[in-house]
């Protein structure tokens, strides 16, 4: 697992299926890598072989701790670089990750998870309410996009 922190954000890159990869020596060369999708959620549930979203949603509140983006890749054989760009409601770049290695060991992974988050409550992000956009790049090309709404919670009557 790889973790990097800067400016109120954190990044995790996690791989799964290393043991299964040994049994798939010829099939892995024939199946192309693909992006299975992007999910936004409020947290992560990490186990030895996978990362699952906690409270997947596209609606977040300024009182939420964070917005997490998870991207799943399938059939990753060689090294790639993944990068997140988060755009605020004004369309301007709010924050961007560095290029992060996918399969830094260069070994085959049946599934590979990449995550990135933006902290919200008590941070600068809570000032930018409205529709946000998340764009994930793989080797410089758009691999997945997602959006979510950040709003101020209504007080109870």
N, C-alpha and C positions, 0 to 999 in steps of 0.2 A: 504494500500500500504506500502511496506517496501523498504527502500532505504539505501544502504551502499556504502561508497566511500573509496577507498584506492588506492594508486599507479596509479593514472590516470585512474581509471576504476570506473564504477558505476553499481549497480545492482538494478533492480526493480522486485518485485514479486507482481502480481496483480491478483485478482480473480474476477470472474463474475458469475452471475446466482444464487446468494444467495436467492433472492425472489422466483425464479422458483424452487429452491430446496425444498421448503416447500411443493409444490404440487406434488413432485415426490418421495414420501416416499418409496414405494415398488419397483419401477422400478430401482432406484439407486443401490439397493442391488444386482440386477441381471446383471447389465452392468459392465464389467471390465474397469478399467482405461486404457487409451491408449495415446500414444504420437502421435499428429497429424502432427508433423514435425518441422523443423528448417528453419528459413529464416534469411539471412543476409541483412542488409539495412543500410541506412545513418542516419535514425532517427526514432522517434516514434510519433504516433498520439494517445494520450490517451483520452478515454472518460470514462464515469461512468461504463460501462459494458464491455469494450474491449480495446485492444491495437492493432493498425494496423501499419504495417511497412510503413515508408516513404522512397521512392526510393529504393525498393528492388533490389538488384544486387549482383553479385559475382565479380564485378570489382570495386576496390577502388583505389584512388590516394593518394599519400603522402601528398597532400594538403587538403584532406578530414578531417573534424574535428574528426570523429570517425567511427568505424565499430560496428554495433549493431547486436546482435544475439537474435532472439525471438523464443521461443519454446512454442507451445500450447499443453496443456494436456486436455483430455476430461474425464468426469466422475470420478473426484477425490473425494474419500470418506474419506480416512484416511490420516494422516500426512506422508509425505515423505520428503526426503532431495534431493536437486538438486545442482549440482556443474558444473561449466564451466571450461574447460581447453583449452587454446589457444596455438597452436604450430606454431612457426615461420617457414619460408621456409627451415631452416636447420634441421627441425624435432625436435628441442629442445623445451621444455616447455617454453613459454614466460611469461605467467601469468595464475593464477588459482584463482577461487573464493573460498570462504569458503563454507561449506555446508549450503544451505539456505532452510528454511522450506517451503514446499508446503502445503497449507491449515493449517496454524498455529493454526487456531481455531478448527480444527478437524471436521468441518461441510462439507457437500456435496457441491461440486461446479461442475456445468455442464461443464464449461470451466474455465481453469486456465492458465494464461500467466506468463512465466518467461522470463526475459531479462537480458542481461549482455552486457557490451560494453568495448571496448578498445579505448582509445584516440590515435589519430594518428598525426595530424599536430602539429609540435612543440614538439613532445614527442619522446621517444626512439624508439617506434614502426615504425616510418617513415624511420628508417635506415634499416629495414628488408624487402626489396622488394622481391616479388616472391609469390609462392603459400602457403597460410596459411591453417591451419586445425583447426576447432572448434569441440570439443567433449563435449557433455552434458551427465552427469551421473545422474541417478536416483537411489537412495539408493545404490550407489557404482557400479552399472552396466551401461554400455553404453546404453543410451536411444535415442540419435540422434547425427548425425555427419553432418558437412557441411564444405565447403571450399570456399575460395575467393582468388583473386589475388590482391596484393598491388603493385602498380607501380608508377614510377615518370612520371608525365604528360609531354607530348611532347610540346615543345614551338611552337607557331604559326610562320610560315615562314615570 
